[in-house]
Amino acid sequence: MRQRTLPLTAALTTALLTAVPALTAPPAAAAPARHTDDFNGDGHRDYAAFSYGTATRYSDGGGVLVTFGTAAGGPGTKTQFIDQASAGVPGADESDDFFGEFRTAADFNKDGYGDLAVSANGEDVGSAKDNGTVTILWGSPKGLAGGTTVPFKGPKGASGEAVDLATGDFDGNGHPDLALVRAGKAYVYRGAITKSGVKGAVTVLDKSDSHFHATALISGKVNTDGKTDLVVIGDVVTDTTLASDAWFVSGGKTKLYPGKTLRIESVKANGGQAERGGDGVIADFDKDGDGDIAIGTPVYDRTKGRVTLWYGGASGPSKSARFTQATSGITGTPESYDAFGDAISAGDVNGDGYRDLAIAAPGESVGSRAQAGGVHVLYGGSSGLTTKNSQWLARDTAGVAGDLSTGEYFGHTIRLRDTDRDGRADLYVIGENGSLVLRGSTKGVTTTGATVVEGDTVRGMLQ
């Protein structure tokens, strides 16, 4: 899924210092990495954030700042910065290449080290300016080292910009595959994918409905057949309607199987497109063994925002539910520019075995402070995601450090991840007045022990 940032939010600067990562002994046998984002193979999840460098090294075209994880579960002090000036990485470090802007991880070559696929949407290709490329950076005992260009498979003259990336074993053959969106279509590159290139076939997912324009991807297991499924989000543009749909594509042994479509939102309009559908996650909120699809749509109803749940089943997604700030049990009132659902993340916050959902409303006014922002947390249960005992967390919540101020957009980037390894997901929140981690507990997110963290730590967490 894509790493999104609210357009009104100012770019945050990188503050971490670069250090050489400790050498790690390679795995005893060539087995896939336990964590797809464990780039140095030490058994700990790492953090990969888009950056223009560190305090000691600047990149014209952008790169990836890796912060290596530790045995304690969180980020450590060892970092690495890799860009197109790094040894073995294709291309050149040129202004505005945006190398690493969109990222997704998998152990593509199954050598025990996580690899990172990254876009460079400002990269020139031949005489085509800003045509864009995708590169896989390879994991190693030292971290990411060298890269391989993913071949362009679009029609002649089409843009090579990749506006979203996702991974999964869509055909169930044991090799990770790479999915990406280019020029309104979704492409699936079948594994094996190795340092010498893509070995499998490339499938183009293009709806027969010519009005559908793909903008984002969500990957995960919606049913229990063992294969990864794909949800393609796209704009639907006609002479009278501007809308967005979620298109379910089931994984399959020999091919992908296009399935149901769910309308996410719709307005009356004349032409144009705006990447309206947002993005999402797949998680099992009702613990029935099937993954459920959660999609945040911040543009809904004049940017008041909405979240759509599309519940999984044996034959794919079926029933759906919608949540807004007008839904009973959710704090607040829907207002233009609240952007409810601008960012969402799933995890088991209270350790009851049901996945829960954090939902950002970064444009929410808090008191007299416009666009101060905050985060809702909704909890899973036997009947699915519910508003019972839902939480609202903002700068004026007791125990949340930092000043409540206008235009902070607190929560424009959020993640749920169990970094202290107590079996409960912790909530990471980016704000302009400092980023925080709020710990999970049996009673939900707690502000007790709230800790300030680097913004790059949160941005570097891959869903």
DOSEZA-210256 format. One line per field, with one value per residue (C-alpha): residue in one letter; x, y, z. Coordinates in steps of 0.05 Angstrom, whole numbers, always signed. Layout:
N
lomar	(a:...)
X	(X:...)
Y	(Y:...)
Z	(Z:...)
***
This chain:
463
lomar	(m:r:q:r:t:l:p:l:t:a:a:l:t:t:a:l:l:t:a:v:p:a:l:t:a:p:p:a:a:a:a:p:a:r:h:t:d:d:f:n:g:d:g:h:r:d:y:a:a:f:s:y:g:t:a:t:r:y:s:d:g:g:g:v:l:v:t:f:g:t:a:a:g:g:p:g:t:k:t:q:f:i:d:q:a:s:a:g:v:p:g:a:d:e:s:d:d:f:f:g:e:f:r:t:a:a:d:f:n:k:d:g:y:g:d:l:a:v:s:a:n:g:e:d:v:g:s:a:k:d:n:g:t:v:t:i:l:w:g:s:p:k:g:l:a:g:g:t:t:v:p:f:k:g:p:k:g:a:s:g:e:a:v:d:l:a:t:g:d:f:d:g:n:g:h:p:d:l:a:l:v:r:a:g:k:a:y:v:y:r:g:a:i:t:k:s:g:v:k:g:a:v:t:v:l:d:k:s:d:s:h:f:h:a:t:a:l:i:s:g:k:v:n:t:d:g:k:t:d:l:v:v:i:g:d:v:v:t:d:t:t:l:a:s:d:a:w:f:v:s:g:g:k:t:k:l:y:p:g:k:t:l:r:i:e:s:v:k:a:n:g:g:q:a:e:r:g:g:d:g:v:i:a:d:f:d:k:d:g:d:g:d:i:a:i:g:t:p:v:y:d:r:t:k:g:r:v:t:l:w:y:g:g:a:s:g:p:s:k:s:a:r:f:t:q:a:t:s:g:i:t:g:t:p:e:s:y:d:a:f:g:d:a:i:s:a:g:d:v:n:g:d:g:y:r:d:l:a:i:a:a:p:g:e:s:v:g:s:r:a:q:a:g:g:v:h:v:l:y:g:g:s:s:g:l:t:t:k:n:s:q:w:l:a:r:d:t:a:g:v:a:g:d:l:s:t:g:e:y:f:g:h:t:i:r:l:r:d:t:d:r:d:g:r:a:d:l:y:v:i:g:e:n:g:s:l:v:l:r:g:s:t:k:g:v:t:t:t:g:a:t:v:v:e:g:d:t:v:r:g:m:l:q)
X	(+0:+21:+53:+7:+16:-38:-24:-29:+24:+93:+150:+186:+262:+306:+343:+374:+449:+479:+518:+548:+503:+535:+553:+506:+522:+481:+426:+451:+410:+378:+308:+260:+265:+218:+203:+199:+229:+289:+341:+404:+377:+385:+313:+289:+242:+276:+249:+254:+234:+237:+289:+334:+391:+419:+456:+521:+498:+448:+416:+390:+342:+321:+335:+317:+338:+340:+339:+356:+312:+336:+323:+280:+231:+239:+288:+360:+415:+445:+424:+439:+423:+419:+404:+423:+493:+503:+545:+507:+442:+418:+412:+442:+426:+392:+348:+276:+280:+239:+277:+244:+179:+136:+163:+144:+184:+190:+246:+241:+300:+287:+358:+338:+345:+286:+289:+257:+221:+222:+196:+234:+178:+221:+273:+289:+287:+324:+295:+231:+233:+206:+183:+196:+227:+220:+281:+289:+343:+373:+381:+448:+487:+504:+433:+408:+462:+456:+393:+357:+310:+240:+226:+174:+116:+67:+48:+96:+94:+59:+86:+131:+112:+91:+40:+33:+69:+47:+74:+47:+47:-12:-4:+16:+80:+123:+156:+138:+108:+107:+45:+47:+2:+25:-16:-82:-70:-46:+13:+32:+104:+106:+164:+217:+247:+322:+382:+384:+312:+239:+233:+157:+103:+72:-3:-39:-102:-146:-221:-263:-297:-255:-277:-237:-169:-127:-94:-76:-67:-82:-54:-70:-106:-181:-199:-165:-137:-66:-56:-50:-108:-107:-155:-146:-172:-190:-226:-287:-295:-356:-387:-432:-399:-333:-329:-282:-288:-253:-241:-227:-179:-170:-103:-99:-50:-49:-79:-111:-187:-222:-283:-331:-330:-353:-370:-333:-360:-389:-403:-432:-376:-353:-288:-222:-194:-166:-142:-205:-208:-155:-119:-127:-107:-130:-138:-184:-228:-278:-228:-264:-200:-217:-184:-228:-214:-212:-209:-201:-232:-214:-246:-315:-370:-328:-268:-306:-281:-306:-279:-309:-305:-313:-315:-279:-307:-291:-309:-282:-311:-385:-421:-397:-402:-387:-359:-357:-353:-429:-430:-456:-398:-346:-324:-333:-377:-364:-337:-305:-230:-230:-203:-228:-193:-134:-89:-110:-71:-91:-65:-88:-84:-114:-88:-156:-140:-183:-150:-167:-165:-133:-163:-132:-172:-113:-156:-201:-209:-196:-226:-208:-149:-166:-133:-102:-118:-125:-134:-194:-185:-241:-240:-253:-299:-340:-387:-330:-305:-348:-351:-360:-305:-275:-222:-204:-132:-108:-59:-109:-117:-87:-18:-6:+56:+62:+25:-45:-37:-71:-48:-10:-48:-33:-41:-28:+16:-1:+20:-1:+56:+76:+146:+153:+132:+80:+27:-8:+0:+27:+1:+53:+31:+66:+52:+87:+99:+133:+117:+95:+86:+25:+27:-27:-57:-113:-159:-137:-88:-59:-24:+14:+87:+76:+144:+170:+199:+232:+183:+226:+213:+139:+147:+195:+144:+117:+46)
Y	(+0:+70:+114:+174:+244:+297:+347:+408:+381:+412:+364:+340:+341:+283:+287:+219:+212:+160:+103:+41:-19:-76:-136:-194:-267:-293:-343:-414:-437:-402:-394:-336:-279:-284:-210:-181:-116:-148:-123:-147:-215:-208:-228:-158:-113:-52:+17:+46:+119:+163:+216:+267:+246:+253:+305:+283:+265:+299:+268:+309:+255:+224:+157:+109:+119:+51:+48:-22:-56:-85:-146:-101:-94:-20:+20:+24:+75:+40:+71:+67:+114:+86:+124:+122:+144:+80:+24:-24:+17:+31:+103:+168:+213:+270:+326:+308:+234:+219:+154:+114:+155:+91:+28:-44:-102:-177:-229:-233:-280:-320:-314:-296:-221:-174:-134:-67:-46:+29:+78:+135:+173:+232:+188:+204:+143:+156:+220:+213:+264:+242:+176:+137:+70:+17:-15:-73:-60:-125:-144:-168:-176:-101:-80:-59:-67:-59:-61:-88:-49:-78:-79:-32:-72:-17:+4:+47:+119:+105:+133:+89:+124:+74:+108:+47:-18:-82:-152:-222:-293:-284:-352:-392:-419:-398:-340:-268:-228:-152:-112:-39:+14:+50:+94:+73:-2:-54:-99:-163:-187:-262:-292:-315:-246:-247:-201:-221:-200:-220:-294:-301:-274:-205:-199:-134:-121:-73:-73:-79:-16:+37:+88:+53:+84:+46:+89:+44:-28:-68:-139:-193:-258:-247:-321:-384:-414:-395:-346:-271:-231:-161:-102:-49:+20:+65:+127:+118:+178:+191:+253:+261:+223:+223:+163:+110:+35:-23:-82:-149:-195:-265:-300:-364:-419:-405:-335:-280:-280:-212:-210:-163:-88:-43:+30:+71:+141:+182:+255:+291:+318:+329:+293:+293:+247:+258:+192:+194:+124:+129:+67:+13:-51:-124:-152:-202:-158:-213:-270:-317:-334:-290:-223:-161:-101:-31:+29:+101:+153:+223:+260:+232:+285:+348:+318:+300:+229:+158:+88:+28:-44:-100:-165:-226:-296:-363:-337:-267:-203:-199:-152:-81:-28:+46:+90:+166:+214:+214:+140:+128:+116:+155:+221:+284:+313:+307:+373:+392:+380:+333:+280:+222:+160:+198:+145:+78:+21:-46:-85:-120:-64:-99:-169:-203:-236:-190:-138:-66:-4:+64:+119:+188:+252:+300:+359:+355:+420:+411:+466:+532:+500:+487:+426:+405:+332:+267:+192:+146:+73:+24:-46:-114:-167:-228:-186:-147:-76:-38:+32:+3:+30:+69:+119:+190:+214:+285:+334:+354:+282:+273:+243:+262:+306:+366:+431:+434:+480:+501:+465:+408:+353:+306:+235:+248:+186:+130:+58:+2:-45:-86:-60:-77:-149:-154:-182:-115:-66:+4:+67:+110:+179:+234:+307:+371:+384:+318:+245:+196:+123:+106:+36:-17:-47:-95:-34:-5:+51:+82:+148:+122:+119:+157:+167:+217:+183:+206:+219:+176:+117:+122:+137:+78:+27:-11:-36)
Z	(+0:-12:+42:+44:+72:+78:+22:+68:+114:+108:+92:+153:+155:+171:+237:+248:+244:+199:+230:+200:+216:+254:+212:+221:+207:+148:+162:+171:+112:+53:+81:+70:+119:+178:+171:+101:+126:+162:+114:+150:+170:+245:+260:+277:+236:+207:+187:+117:+107:+46:+59:+25:+69:+139:+178:+144:+74:+27:-35:-94:-117:-50:-19:+36:+108:+143:+218:+242:+292:+358:+402:+446:+388:+371:+329:+349:+335:+275:+209:+135:+78:+7:-57:-131:-113:-72:-101:-146:-148:-220:-243:-219:-161:-197:-172:-159:-177:-114:-105:-50:-46:-49:-16:-2:+25:+12:+11:-64:-75:-11:+16:+87:+79:+67:+3:-13:-77:-87:-139:-171:-205:-226:-260:-333:-379:-444:-473:-432:-375:-307:-336:-272:-253:-200:-167:-119:-66:-40:+32:+58:+124:+119:+102:+34:-19:-95:-136:-198:-243:-251:-327:-355:-384:-402:-472:-512:-490:-424:-360:-318:-254:-200:-155:-110:-95:-60:-49:-38:-64:-111:-146:-84:-114:-55:-91:-72:-128:-139:-156:-178:-208:-271:-317:-288:-292:-242:-260:-224:-234:-217:-178:-178:-175:-167:-175:-248:-261:-261:-280:-282:-326:-319:-311:-329:-290:-330:-320:-382:-357:-391:-339:-283:-270:-218:-164:-105:-82:-20:-13:+38:+48:+45:+42:+67:+3:+21:-36:-29:-56:-85:-79:-133:-115:-173:-197:-240:-286:-331:-362:-301:-244:-207:-162:-133:-131:-95:-143:-111:-149:-120:-122:-162:-181:-255:-259:-219:-217:-221:-176:-142:-143:-86:-96:-43:-57:-114:-131:-190:-233:-304:-322:-285:-233:-164:-133:-92:-65:-11:+13:+64:+99:+103:+174:+209:+253:+270:+278:+230:+192:+132:+121:+121:+77:+109:+63:+85:+39:+65:+5:+21:+29:+18:+54:+117:+106:+114:+126:+89:+116:+66:+105:+78:+67:+36:-34:-24:+6:+20:+68:+80:+133:+135:+190:+195:+253:+252:+269:+340:+388:+348:+378:+339:+284:+209:+183:+117:+116:+176:+128:+171:+143:+112:+145:+175:+208:+238:+298:+361:+411:+472:+460:+454:+387:+345:+300:+315:+270:+281:+239:+231:+225:+215:+195:+257:+296:+370:+412:+378:+341:+268:+234:+300:+285:+324:+319:+331:+351:+337:+366:+333:+361:+342:+300:+268:+278:+328:+359:+429:+474:+416:+434:+411:+422:+409:+439:+492:+516:+586:+581:+508:+505:+459:+448:+419:+359:+295:+232:+265:+230:+287:+259:+186:+190:+239:+251:+297:+314:+375:+385:+459:+445:+499:+451:+443:+386:+402:+367:+332:+312:+273:+290:+272:+346:+358:+343:+397:+413:+457:+485:+477:+539:+559:+563:+496:+479:+542:+549:+609:+589:+524:+491:+440:+378:+313:+257:+210:+256:+241:+167:+162:+187:+128:+138)
***
